[in-house]
């Protein structure tokens, strides 16, 4: 059970990291590794507090990030006030029932716009990738997205896999992230002290060119 929870938290951390980067792009505020670490610690603390009250793990939701792009509101104080309003609604069931009475089509339309804004932000971030100067980056993106779509287009594919790894392969987010990291290491490698990156594929191509 502990291992399963760790795998779930890995998926949440990957999703949260993407939300942090998208929010950074929307607000124009650059974030570094320390900022990402603090954000992930906050998610972990929220999950710990939630577990005390026997609830599900908390994470950063993409629709909230999309709301920033839709409304243009970037103040953290607005988020705090939103949390206060949620607490009040939780203590006043009649008001919560009033909010719940909103038609599903209204929530669906708003969600369509917000999730679409997150997707658009991700596409804009990918636009900064050097696809012309390094064709390998196109392979990394294309294959990673294809691998991540497997649980969507073929939800029963895991039936032929060992049961022990089902928590790993059921998440398209985790599959995409792992594929992207491994492919990037293979094609581009890890940066060395000189600032360049040479991967396994690049080294082989260099040897062939030299011959």
C-alpha positions as CSV (number, residue, x, y, z in Angstrom):
1,X,0.0,0.0,0.0
2,X,2.9,2.4,0.8
3,X,4.4,1.6,-2.6
4,X,1.1,2.3,-4.3
5,X,0.8,5.6,-2.5
6,X,4.3,6.5,-3.6
7,X,3.5,5.8,-7.2
8,X,0.3,7.9,-7.0
9,X,2.3,10.8,-5.5
10,X,4.9,10.5,-8.3
11,X,2.1,11.0,-10.8
12,X,0.7,14.0,-8.8
13,X,4.2,15.5,-8.6
14,X,4.7,15.2,-12.4
15,X,1.3,16.8,-13.0
16,X,1.9,19.6,-10.5
17,X,5.3,20.4,-12.1
18,X,3.6,20.9,-15.4
19,X,1.0,23.2,-13.7
20,X,3.8,25.2,-12.1
21,X,5.6,25.7,-15.4
22,X,2.3,26.6,-17.1
23,X,1.5,29.1,-14.4
24,X,5.0,30.6,-14.7
25,X,4.5,31.1,-18.4
26,X,1.1,32.7,-17.8
27,X,2.2,35.1,-15.1
28,X,5.6,36.0,-16.7
29,X,7.4,35.0,-13.5
30,X,10.3,32.7,-14.0
31,X,10.7,29.8,-11.5
32,X,13.7,27.8,-10.7
33,X,14.3,24.4,-9.1
34,X,14.0,25.8,-5.6
35,X,10.5,27.2,-6.4
36,X,9.5,23.9,-7.9
37,X,10.7,22.1,-4.8
38,X,8.7,24.4,-2.5
39,X,5.6,23.9,-4.6
40,X,5.9,20.1,-4.4
41,X,6.5,20.3,-0.7
42,X,3.3,22.2,-0.3
43,X,1.4,19.6,-2.3
44,X,3.0,16.9,-0.1
45,X,2.0,18.8,3.1
46,X,-1.6,19.2,1.8
47,X,-1.7,15.5,1.1
48,X,-0.4,14.7,4.6
49,X,-3.1,17.0,6.2
50,X,-5.7,15.4,4.0
51,X,-4.7,11.9,5.0
52,X,-5.2,12.8,8.6
53,X,-8.8,13.5,7.8
54,X,-9.1,10.4,5.6
55,X,-9.4,12.2,2.3
56,X,-7.8,11.8,-1.1
57,X,-4.4,13.3,-2.0
58,X,-4.4,16.9,-2.9
59,X,-2.8,18.3,-6.0
60,X,-2.6,21.3,-8.3
61,X,-5.6,21.2,-10.6
62,X,-5.1,22.3,-14.2
63,X,-8.5,24.0,-14.4
64,X,-7.4,26.4,-11.7
65,X,-4.4,27.3,-13.8
66,X,-6.6,27.7,-16.9
67,X,-8.8,30.1,-14.8
68,X,-5.8,32.4,-14.4
69,X,-5.5,32.6,-18.2
70,X,-9.2,33.1,-18.7
71,X,-9.7,35.8,-16.0
72,X,-6.3,37.5,-16.1
73,X,-6.3,37.6,-12.3
74,X,-2.8,36.8,-11.1
75,X,-3.0,37.8,-7.4
76,X,-2.3,35.1,-4.8
77,X,-4.6,37.0,-2.4
78,X,-7.6,36.2,-4.7
79,X,-6.7,32.5,-4.3
80,X,-6.6,32.9,-0.6
81,X,-10.0,34.5,-0.6
82,X,-11.3,31.7,-2.8
83,X,-10.1,29.2,-0.2
84,X,-12.0,31.2,2.5
85,X,-15.1,31.1,0.4
86,X,-14.8,27.4,0.0
87,X,-14.5,27.0,3.8
88,X,-17.6,29.0,4.3
89,X,-19.5,27.0,1.7
90,X,-18.3,23.8,3.5
91,X,-19.9,25.0,6.8
92,X,-23.1,26.2,5.1
93,X,-24.7,23.3,3.3
94,X,-27.5,25.4,1.8
95,X,-25.1,27.7,0.0
96,X,-23.1,24.7,-1.2
97,X,-26.3,23.2,-2.6
98,X,-27.0,26.5,-4.4
99,X,-23.6,26.3,-6.1
100,X,-24.2,22.6,-6.9
101,X,-27.5,23.5,-8.6
102,X,-25.6,25.1,-11.5
103,X,-26.5,23.3,-14.8
104,X,-23.9,20.7,-15.8
105,X,-23.7,22.2,-19.3
106,X,-22.6,25.5,-17.7
107,X,-19.8,23.9,-15.8
108,X,-18.9,21.8,-18.8
109,X,-18.6,24.9,-21.0
110,X,-16.4,26.7,-18.5
111,X,-14.3,23.6,-18.0
112,X,-13.8,23.2,-21.8
113,X,-12.4,26.8,-21.9
114,X,-10.2,26.4,-18.9
115,X,-8.7,23.0,-19.9
116,X,-8.3,24.4,-23.4
117,X,-6.3,27.3,-22.1
118,X,-3.9,24.9,-20.3
119,X,-3.4,23.0,-23.5
120,X,-2.7,26.2,-25.4
121,X,-0.2,27.2,-22.8
122,X,1.6,23.8,-23.1
123,X,1.7,24.2,-26.9
124,X,3.1,27.7,-26.4
125,X,5.8,26.3,-24.1
126,X,6.7,23.6,-26.7
127,X,7.0,26.5,-29.2
128,X,10.2,27.5,-27.5
129,X,11.8,24.1,-28.2
130,X,14.4,24.1,-30.9
131,X,12.9,21.8,-33.5
132,X,14.7,23.1,-36.5
133,X,18.3,23.1,-35.1
134,X,17.8,19.7,-33.4
135,X,15.4,17.3,-35.2
136,X,15.7,14.8,-32.3
137,X,13.4,17.1,-30.2
138,X,10.6,16.3,-32.6
139,X,11.1,12.6,-32.0
140,X,11.0,13.1,-28.2
141,X,7.8,15.1,-28.3
142,X,6.0,12.9,-30.9
143,X,6.9,9.5,-29.3
144,X,6.2,10.8,-25.7
145,X,2.7,12.1,-26.6
146,X,2.0,8.8,-28.5
147,X,3.0,6.7,-25.5
148,X,0.9,8.9,-23.2
149,X,-2.2,8.4,-25.3
150,X,-2.1,4.6,-25.1
151,X,-4.3,4.4,-21.9
152,X,-6.8,6.6,-23.7
153,X,-7.1,4.9,-27.0
154,X,-6.5,1.4,-25.7
155,X,-7.7,1.3,-22.1
156,X,-7.4,-2.5,-21.9
157,X,-3.8,-2.7,-23.0
158,X,-2.6,-3.4,-19.5
159,X,-4.4,-6.7,-19.4
160,X,-1.4,-8.3,-21.1
161,X,1.0,-6.7,-18.5
162,X,1.9,-7.9,-15.0
163,X,-0.6,-6.8,-12.4
164,X,2.2,-5.3,-10.3
165,X,3.0,-2.6,-12.8
166,X,-0.6,-1.6,-13.5
167,X,-0.4,1.6,-11.3
168,X,2.5,2.7,-13.4
169,X,1.1,2.1,-16.9
170,X,-2.5,3.3,-16.2
171,X,-1.4,6.9,-16.1
172,X,-0.8,8.7,-19.4
173,X,0.9,11.5,-17.5
174,X,3.5,9.1,-16.0
175,X,4.0,7.3,-19.3
176,X,4.5,10.5,-21.2
177,X,6.9,11.9,-18.6
178,X,9.0,8.7,-18.3
179,X,9.2,8.4,-22.1
180,X,10.2,12.1,-22.5
181,X,13.0,11.8,-20.0
182,X,14.4,8.6,-21.4
183,X,14.2,9.7,-25.0
184,X,15.7,13.1,-24.2
185,X,18.6,11.3,-22.4
186,X,19.0,8.9,-25.4
187,X,18.9,11.6,-28.1
188,X,20.4,14.6,-26.4
189,X,22.0,13.3,-23.3
190,X,22.7,15.1,-20.0
191,X,24.5,18.5,-20.1
192,X,28.2,18.2,-19.3
193,X,30.3,20.9,-17.6
194,X,31.1,22.5,-21.0
195,X,27.4,23.2,-21.5
196,X,26.8,20.8,-24.4
197,X,24.8,17.6,-24.3
198,X,25.7,14.4,-26.1
199,X,23.4,11.4,-26.0
200,X,23.8,7.8,-27.1
201,X,22.3,8.5,-30.5
202,X,24.3,11.7,-31.0
203,X,27.6,9.9,-30.1
204,X,26.8,7.1,-32.6
205,X,26.0,9.7,-35.3
206,X,29.2,11.5,-34.5
207,X,31.3,8.4,-34.9
208,X,29.6,7.5,-38.2
209,X,30.3,11.0,-39.5
210,X,33.9,10.8,-38.4
211,X,34.4,7.5,-40.3
